[in-house]
Amino acid sequence: MTDNQPSYKQRALDYHEFPRPGKLSVESSKACATGAELSLAYTPGVAEPVREIHRDPETAYRYTNKGNLVAVITDGTAVLGLGNVGPLASKPVMEGKAVLFKRFADIDVFDIEVDAPSVESFIETVVNIAPTFGGINLEDIAAPHCFRIERELRQRLNIPVFHDDQHGTAVVICAALINALALQEKTLAKAKIVFLGAGAAGMATARLLKAMGASDITLVNKSGVLFKGISGVSEEVSDLLRNTTDRTLADAMIGADVFIGVSAANALPPELLKTMAAKPVVFALANPDPEILPDLAKAARDDLVMATGRSDFPNQVNNALCFPYLFRGALDAKAPQVSEAMQIAAAHALAELAREPVPDSVLEAYDLDTLTFGPDYIIPKPFDPRLLKRVSEAVCDASLQEQAMLAQKTGS
C-alpha cells in the first residue's frame, strides 16, 4: 500500500463520509417553488387528502408514498458476520439495504434501527409505526427471536412482512439449486440434500425446498444431525427433524446429491465430498469465508457444480437477486403478506432467467466476453436489467391469484 493508494478500509470509510455523511437523502417528489405550490404541499391543500384517507384508508395508496415505501428494520443483534453490534452500528448496513431497494426496484426506504429492551417492545414498536409503510423488511435480527418477531408481525399486520435473512436467502438458494440439479441431470424430488447450519437461513430454505417438492432433507448443526427424538433443540426446528440413524455430518454426506452450507468457514472437510453421489451440488455459502473454497472442492470432485456467497467466485448466491423484486411485486399487488407461493414464483423466475441469453449490458458490467447457462452460471447476475420485470411480475401475479382465490372463497 503506497501513500497514493489508500487501504480498502479507508476507501470504504471515505465512501460513507463524503461528500455528505451516509448513503441516503430525502427528496421531494412534487414541485414546491411557488406560493401556489406551497399551499398545495402543505396547508390548506394537504387537508383534502387527509379527509379522503380518514374517510377511506385505502386512499393512502393514492395520495401518499405508502404504496412505494418499505421500512428496513433491525435491532442490530445479528449484523452481517459481526454479530450483536447494536442498533446504531447497524445503520450503515440498513442504509445500504435501502440503496439496493432504490437502485434495483425504485422502492423508497426508511431505515429504522430500534433500541428495544425486549422482543415484545420491538414487536410493539414495529406495529405502532406500520401505518406509514407498504411493507416491512426485517433485517439482521438474531435467532431465535427473529422467528417469533416475524410470526407475530405477520399475524398482526396487513402489509407484507419479510425477514430477508431467512426468506430472501431461501429464494435465491432454491433458484440456484433448480438449475444446478438440472445440469447434473437430477430432480429436486429425488435429491438427497444435506444442510450444514440449522439457523434462520437453513430452516427457511429447507422449508421452501420441501414446499417445492424436496423430501430427503437432513439438517446438521455443530452438534450433529438433527433427528426425531433429539433433545435440546428449539421447537422452531421440530417440523424439519427426520427419522434417521445418521448422527454426524460424515454419516449424512454418504451418497448425498446436495450439500448446502449456511454455517461457518472451513466447516466442510474435502474428504467428505468424495463420499457424495456422482455429480454432486455443493453450495458453500458462509461469508466471507465459505465452508470449503472452490479450488479445494474441485480438487476433490471434478464433477460438481458449486456456488458460494462471494462475488469473486462464480455463482454468487446474493439476496439482492430477491428482496428488491419480491417487494416490488408485493407492493404492486398490494399483497397482505409475502406468501410461500410468492417466494416459489420468485425462485422459478430467477431460475428461468439464468437459462436465457445474457444481455450485452450484463457482460459489460462484469467485463465478460460471454456468459452462458452452465456450471459457472446457474443464477442471474445482480445487474441484469431483466430481473425487475421478470421476478416482480411473477411475484405480483402469484399474489393476485391468491387474493382472487381468497375473494372467491369468502364471496367478497
Secondary structure, 3 states (H helix, E strand, C coil): CCCCCCCHHHHHHHHHHCCCCCCCCCCCCCCCCCHHHHHHHCCCCCHHHHHHHHHCHHHHHHHCCHHHEEEEEECCCCECCCECCCCCCCHHHHHHHHHHHHHHHCCEEEEEECCCCCHHHHHHHHHHHHHHCCEEEECCCCCCHHHHHHHHHHHHCCCCEEEHHHHHHHHHHHHHHHHHHHHCCCCCCCCEEEEECCCHHHHHHHHHHHHCCCCEEEEEECCEECECCCCCCCHHHHHHCECCCCCCHHHHHCCCCEEEECCCCCCCCHHHHCCCCCCCEEEECCCCCCCCCHHHHHHHCCCCEEEECCCCCCCECCHHHCHHHHHHHHHHCCCCCCCHHHHHHHHHHHHHHHCCCCCHHHHHHCCCCCCCCECCECCCCCCCCCHHHHHHHHHHHHHHHHHHHHHHHHCC
